[in-house]
Amino acid sequence: MALRITNTKYYPKYHIASPGGWINDPNGFCYYKGEYHLFYQYHPHTAQWGPMHWGHVVSEDLIHWNHLPIALAPTEDYDRNGCFSGSAIENDGKLYLVYTGHRDTPEIPEGFRQTQNIAISEDGVHFAKIPENPVAVAPEDEQIHVGDFRDPKVWKNEENDKYYMVVGSRTPDRLTGQIVLFESDDLLKWDYKNIMARAEGNEGFMWECPNFANIEGHDILIISPQGIKRELNKYMNVFQSGYFMGRVDYEKGIYIHGKFELLDYGFDFYAPQITEAPDGRTLMIGWADMWYNIMPEQEDGWAGMMSVPREIHVKNGKVITTPVKELEKLRTAEISYEDKSFYKPMKFDGVSGDSGELVLEIDLTETKEFEIYLRASKDKTQKTVLSYNKALELFKFNRDDAGAGGDGERECPVPAADKMKLQIFLDRSLVEIFINDGEKVMTSRIYPRADSTDIIFVPKDGAFKIDSLKFYELGVGIPQPVID
Ligand code: FRU
């Protein structure tokens, strides 16, 4: 039985969230037999991390999700302390989950061992772990830590008809993150191929949750590194998630790539998982939380939610991520304003709420600096503050006064231009901001009072000029907990 949710004040209307208990990474994101499946790291019994299960939601349209029974639980010796993160792939009409079995092993110096395992389903609901498990272990004579060896992502390379698996890892001295590559003809027998990529400089001591895809002609490796050190106001979260662009040499099993780039500049985005939609788009969902950040919803019997599904594209040599176009179908009401220019703080009738979508086209020819308050209380003492300073070329998200657990600021570089486009998703305790069509994204949790719902536009230096403002109410996309 899942933990009961006792209060819905922070519970989202349309983002995937815990049905009671703790969730972290998205897992096994896939399209199978006409539906999108998303699994996730799940501890059903408390609102804290514990022995990991795989929770499961399903959707026909990427926006209306339903909960399904738990897909994986720690039952075998090789996963006795948790079914950790992994991916999914279809083969011969069956759905394969490839996941990490976590086992505490005090008898070895590392203290625990992680191996890769498979569970198969014919209906997409019930999964059977296979007798061949574990299917991949860390080869002992290579420079691979046998403990930290997890989060397999599997794909098929159509060019040579073979399957590949990347596994997150670190060197035995624990100082350097890396990705291990395996190869298989049948998904069951896996051969170690090589260390595909390894951290250089300030790129972290452990690479978690690798994901891989060829997107618009580029081999993209997504990783969630631990141990990247703060550089001025960059890398301020405890862990990061980002990507490389490059080219895999499947013969040698190595990846030649450019520099590490962040996928998100907010407080709360980690361990994203990608999949391919039937129409060829690459989709991504991330955990909209961050390790060790406070989560006041734990008092209400749940913890953790996912970002909206995003599309990944490549533009001007960089990855951009935009909300999936399906989200437009969630819109239930629209309010729209055009050509507004003002020197004093402004509210617009109908533009407020604890959830919804705000789309803004801002003219920056005269505006040097502006702020936008989200979830502001009537007296404005509680507010989440977005700001842009054109001279500094910085967009900032400040949650000092946002509500419970407010703690500082995150910033992201946005080059000065005459126009700026913002698409902002609000959902009770989550804010996702897409800047200039996904060139930059900031995802953060906030915990305001339910009655702090004002949205206020504040000119700071020069007129605030808005070419177009649209505010949409959005429908319900995730079953709402019933409170007795
Ligand atoms: C990332 C992670 C993964 C691991 C999982 C355990 O957030 O640490 O590396 O598989 O969480 O829940």
Boltz pocket constraint, residues with backbone or C-beta under 6 A from the ligand:
constraints:
  - pocket:
      binder: B
      contacts: [[A, 24], [A, 25], [A, 41], [A, 52], [A, 84], [A, 85], [A, 100], [A, 150], [A, 151], [A, 208], [A, 209], [A, 270], [A, 271]]
      max_distance: 6.0
